[in-house]
């Protein structure tokens, strides 16, 4: 059973998947920072200096706080600002992946469009071919 597990775990697809998940997690953190630290402050400044991360609706009369962190401690809140941030994260990731796949497909099309030319023969092969042709012509005259 241990041997079977080792074979399964070391198959190319499983290792590739593991690498993809790890890179995806790191990429997710980059996008989260990009959205939270760069895009959202710009969007907030454009629409009047608002910070989306603190947008919430109070679902309980016990909630009196003005910040989301404090409001969550006091009771139920609907944190739609967090939802907007996560949605923006998704849209950015989807757009970047779209551009990446589009670029990969463009490179594949260029490779497929190249004519398959025969590799050039080395000089010694060319010389031997010429000798063969000369000998074939000489034997045809005899």
C-alpha positions as CSV (number, residue, x, y, z in Angstrom):
1,X,0.0,0.0,0.0
2,X,2.9,2.4,0.8
3,X,4.5,1.5,-2.5
4,X,1.2,2.3,-4.4
5,X,0.9,5.6,-2.6
6,X,4.5,6.5,-3.5
7,X,3.8,5.7,-7.2
8,X,0.6,7.7,-7.1
9,X,2.2,10.7,-5.4
10,X,5.2,10.8,-7.7
11,X,3.2,10.7,-11.0
12,X,3.8,13.7,-13.1
13,X,0.2,15.0,-12.9
14,X,0.1,14.9,-9.1
15,X,3.4,16.7,-8.8
16,X,2.4,19.3,-11.5
17,X,-0.9,19.8,-9.6
18,X,0.9,20.4,-6.3
19,X,3.2,22.9,-7.9
20,X,0.2,24.6,-9.5
21,X,-1.6,24.9,-6.2
22,X,1.4,26.4,-4.4
23,X,2.0,28.9,-7.2
24,X,-1.7,29.7,-7.3
25,X,-1.7,30.4,-3.5
26,X,1.3,32.7,-3.9
27,X,-0.3,34.4,-6.9
28,X,-3.5,34.8,-4.9
29,X,-1.6,36.7,-2.2
30,X,-0.1,39.0,-4.8
31,X,-3.5,39.8,-6.3
32,X,-5.0,40.3,-2.8
33,X,-2.2,42.9,-2.1
34,X,-2.7,44.5,-5.6
35,X,-6.4,44.9,-5.0
36,X,-6.2,45.9,-1.3
37,X,-3.2,48.1,-1.4
38,X,-3.3,49.6,-4.9
39,X,-6.7,49.4,-6.7
40,X,-9.1,49.8,-3.8
41,X,-7.4,53.0,-2.5
42,X,-7.5,54.5,-6.0
43,X,-11.2,53.5,-6.4
44,X,-11.9,54.9,-3.0
45,X,-10.2,58.2,-3.8
46,X,-12.1,58.5,-7.1
47,X,-15.4,58.0,-5.4
48,X,-14.7,60.3,-2.4
49,X,-12.1,58.7,-0.2
50,X,-14.3,55.7,0.8
51,X,-12.7,52.5,2.1
52,X,-14.6,49.5,0.9
53,X,-13.2,47.2,3.5
54,X,-15.3,48.9,6.2
55,X,-18.6,48.8,4.3
56,X,-21.2,46.8,6.2
57,X,-24.8,46.7,7.2
58,X,-25.8,46.2,10.8
59,X,-28.1,43.1,11.2
60,X,-28.3,43.4,14.9
61,X,-29.5,46.4,16.9
62,X,-26.6,45.7,19.3
63,X,-24.0,46.8,16.7
64,X,-23.0,50.4,17.3
65,X,-19.4,50.3,16.0
66,X,-18.3,52.2,12.9
67,X,-15.5,49.9,11.9
68,X,-16.1,46.4,10.5
69,X,-13.7,44.7,13.0
70,X,-15.5,46.2,16.0
71,X,-18.9,45.6,14.5
72,X,-18.2,41.9,14.0
73,X,-17.4,41.6,17.7
74,X,-20.7,43.3,18.7
75,X,-23.0,41.2,16.5
76,X,-24.1,40.1,13.1
77,X,-23.1,42.3,10.2
78,X,-23.3,42.0,6.4
79,X,-19.8,42.9,5.2
80,X,-20.5,43.8,1.6
81,X,-17.3,45.8,1.4
82,X,-15.3,42.6,1.8
83,X,-17.5,41.0,-0.8
84,X,-16.7,43.8,-3.2
85,X,-13.0,43.4,-2.6
86,X,-13.1,39.6,-3.1
87,X,-15.1,40.1,-6.3
88,X,-12.6,42.6,-7.6
89,X,-9.8,40.1,-6.7
90,X,-11.6,37.5,-8.8
91,X,-12.1,39.7,-11.7
92,X,-8.4,40.7,-11.7
93,X,-7.3,37.1,-11.5
94,X,-9.7,36.1,-14.3
95,X,-8.5,38.9,-16.5
96,X,-4.8,38.1,-15.9
97,X,-5.4,34.5,-16.7
98,X,-7.3,35.4,-19.8
99,X,-4.4,37.5,-21.0
100,X,-2.0,34.7,-20.1
101,X,-4.0,32.0,-22.0
102,X,-4.5,34.4,-24.9
103,X,-0.7,35.0,-25.2
104,X,0.0,31.2,-25.0
105,X,-2.5,30.5,-27.7
106,X,-1.0,33.2,-29.9
107,X,2.4,31.7,-29.5
108,X,1.0,28.2,-30.4
109,X,-0.6,29.6,-33.5
110,X,2.7,31.2,-34.6
111,X,4.5,27.9,-34.2
112,X,1.8,26.0,-36.1
113,X,1.9,28.6,-38.9
114,X,5.6,28.1,-39.5
115,X,6.2,25.9,-42.5
116,X,7.9,22.7,-41.7
117,X,11.2,23.1,-43.7
118,X,13.6,20.3,-44.1
119,X,16.8,20.8,-42.1
120,X,19.7,21.8,-44.2
121,X,22.0,18.9,-45.2
122,X,25.6,18.9,-43.9
123,X,28.3,19.7,-46.4
124,X,29.7,16.2,-46.5
125,X,26.2,14.8,-47.3
126,X,25.8,17.4,-50.1
127,X,29.3,16.4,-51.5
128,X,28.5,12.7,-51.4
129,X,25.1,13.4,-53.1
130,X,26.9,15.2,-55.9
131,X,29.4,12.4,-56.4
132,X,26.6,9.9,-56.5
133,X,24.8,11.9,-59.2
134,X,28.0,12.3,-61.2
135,X,28.6,8.5,-61.0
136,X,25.0,7.8,-62.0
137,X,25.3,10.1,-65.0
138,X,28.6,8.5,-66.1
139,X,27.2,4.9,-65.8
140,X,24.2,5.9,-67.9
141,X,26.5,7.1,-70.8
142,X,28.4,3.8,-70.9
